[in-house]
Amino acid sequence: NWEAEFGKWLGDSVKVCAVAESQREKVIGAFTGFRYNREKRVLIASYETFRNHCELLADCPIGLLVCDEAHRLKNDRTKTAVCINGMRTRKRLLLSGTPIQNDLDEFFAMITLANPCLGEEKGRNSFRKRFANPISRGREPGASAEEKALADERLAELSDMSNKFILRRTNALLAKVLPPKHILVAFVRPCDIQIRLYKAFISSDCVKTTVATSASRGKVGKNVLSLIQSLTKLCNHPSLIRRFDKRCEKGFEAADSVFTELDELTRAAKESGRNRGDKVIVSASAKFSLVYHFLRTLRTTGGRNSDRVVIISNYTQTIDLLQRMCREEGWPVIRLDGSIGVKKRHSLVSTFNDPKADAFVFLLSSKAGGCGLNLIGGNRLIMFDPDWNPANDRQAMARIWRDGQTKTCWIYRLLSTGTIEEKIYQRQMKKDSLSDLVVQEDSVREESASRRSSSSTSSSAVPRDDADRRGAGSSLFSAAHL
């Protein structure tokens, strides 16, 4: 993409060399040529390629270093960040739509990468003591008035400091030249099978033991993270937690009857003769039911000229099921995940964006294509499941609303009500508000703080039934709101 943009705006006036990790000899030649050949003024490489060959540029004076998707450098202890910090650069430019993803430690890593002098003046411990810790304490639900006041004071100080070297451009600029974009959050109530499995899951001996062990140690272990992942998969489709059923049979007997029912549905679908393999039981998942009817309506009313749809998920297993569902219905489907090579990716994207191609659904793994892809062939995007990091979701949702889009865009975020997904969504909003408070302009920051204060004040006035529907106050492993 960067090579194409250089050609678009500068033509042949600047010699550009773009290299990929798969072309090792070309990479070495390009890095060496960039260092010694004055005619080669621009070198474009992925983070992985740069990391593996940065020694070829050791002590090479560089006028400008540009880091795209700079939020990938949020951990200054990674080899990539260390390599970049070691470069002899006069100027550094970091580009990111999400400078704060999870916490202020990541923000510190990025701003000190752009301005090494800040790291010398304000070490990590000093930064935490001055900014991160008081801001974090002041944002907790039970924070005192003094802690909130101190947090606001330090937020303003941090924002004033960072505004000296942060140039912020929002989507408002794109809105002037692109078609309208609408984002809808769809709260989907799980179907009966999912609810019964969810309750059986969190009531099982395996889950109770794992959570109790984690609580006694005072930290979230790998086993707990695995359980959380199983819950999110269950929200997508019950068949995705079959392995958990086999691995953790003890205390999970309550799920046996549910899986038996699911098997009977699969068997009935086979006997109906509609398919030769295992049919995706759409009715066993509220999300699948919604997406199925949505796609069928689009295809039925629009035919080959219907709006094209991008569906994004964090799990390749979910993409497997979606792909099978589309093929069973005869819908043209394209899939892109981590197993697809770079050249093949460009081919798939070009096909989907080609108005003459019979393309309908583009299935995308968020980890493989959440950043950088231009999928303007589609104008409807479905976020099938949420990510703990809101920046990942924002990056993924931006795939269709980009330069070249000519249609009104519709983005649908699917969340299973009363489940772990509502907790994830709540955490996302909290992290997003921190980013707004630090890097937004003063007026926006004050408005955001006002909303936060208003929300905190009115939370106790929410009716009990509405609080249950939203999953307010529920723990990660609770079935109280299903």
Phi, psi and omega in degrees: 000316181295319179298319179295322180292322176298317179294324181294317188262332185245350179060227181263009184289338179231129178278122183243139177235117178250130184232153178238154185299331183291344181252073189301313181296320179293324179297311181299317179296320181292316180296317180293317179296321179297325183286321188251342182261113184291343180286333179272100188266339185230130176240126179245125181212153176287164178300320182294317179296316179298315182300320184279349182227017185296337180295338178291343180250014180301132179064012178275120180291128182238129183289317183215128175248120180250125179247106177279156184048050189294346177296346175291348180259024184292343176251106185284002179263355178288159182297323180298312180295321179296318179297316180295318179297333182274357182283147175275093184237136176284321182222147177231134179233118180253126181250126180200139174272352183222073182295335176238117183255308184241313183207176184284341175299320179293322177297319178299318180299321182286316184289330177281338174288321178286324181230084183306332181297331178294324179294328179286320182284318184238091177298167183302316181296320178294321179296317179297317183293321184279320188240298191303310184294308180295325178294318179296316180297320182290345180263357178287149182304324183263019183295144179282169179298322180294319180293322178294319180295318179295321179298316179296321180295314181289327176298315179297319179295315180294320180295317179298320180293313184287334180294345179288337181228010176248124175254112186258129174232124185260177178294350179300328178293316179293327182299338180285336185240351180251160177296166179300152177232133180237129178248122181242130175261115183258111176273113187253122178285127180302151178283173186302317180299316180295319180297315180295319178293320180300313180294320178295323181297306185284348177264356183289154179300322182300313181292315181300316181295316181296315180294318180297319179296317179296319180295321181292331180273347177075020177207158180274116181270177181297325181296321179294318178298324177295320178295318179299319178297322178296322178296318180293325177293321178299324178296334178279307179195136183301328183296343183283349180249022176302320182296323177296320180300321182281327184281333188229055185294323183295124179082002180243022183297333182298341181274346184303314182295327180291315179293327175298318178297320179295321178297322179294322177296319179295317180296319179296323179294322178296315183293339179289344177081007183283342180208157181268334180254198178287122180278142174287120180278094183298322184292348180277357180221126179296321179295315180297321178298315180297311182295320180301309181292327177296311180294318181297320179296316179299313184291323181292318184278330185254341182062218180294340181264012182291161175302142178268149190237133172256127178243125185242134177221154176280348188238127178293333178295322176294319178297323176304312182294318179297321179295316177298318180299315181296318181292323178299327181270356180078021180273131176301127184223138176241140182235136176226119176222190185295344181277352183272129179289169185299312182297318180295325179300313180300321180294317180296316180296318180297320179297315182294325182277350181283116182299336182276344182284149177274071180252145181225306183241133175243113180267125187230129172280126184298327181288329184273327186223022181292339181238142168089334183285143177248104184247053183288354175294337178255148176235007173232132183229133180245117172273102189290329179212152183273155176254148178299329180266110182298334180296324179297319178293319180296319178298317181294319183290346181274003185294330185259335183265079186220174179305127181107346179289135182242351183251157172298134184258141178235125180240127183243124177255118183264128179226130177280122185292145175068019183236185178303332182293328176292324176297317179299318180296320178297317178296322178301314182297324179294317179293320179297321181294326177296317179299317180298319183292329184273315190253356178280167176290164185305314183296319180290323180296318179295321179295319180295318179295323179296318178297319180297317179294318180296318180296319180295322183290322187268357186299326183286347182270359180290129178302149185299318182293326178288323178296322178296317181298323182276348182076021183295132175079001181281152176276172182297327181244073180221140178251013187296338187251008179277000000 
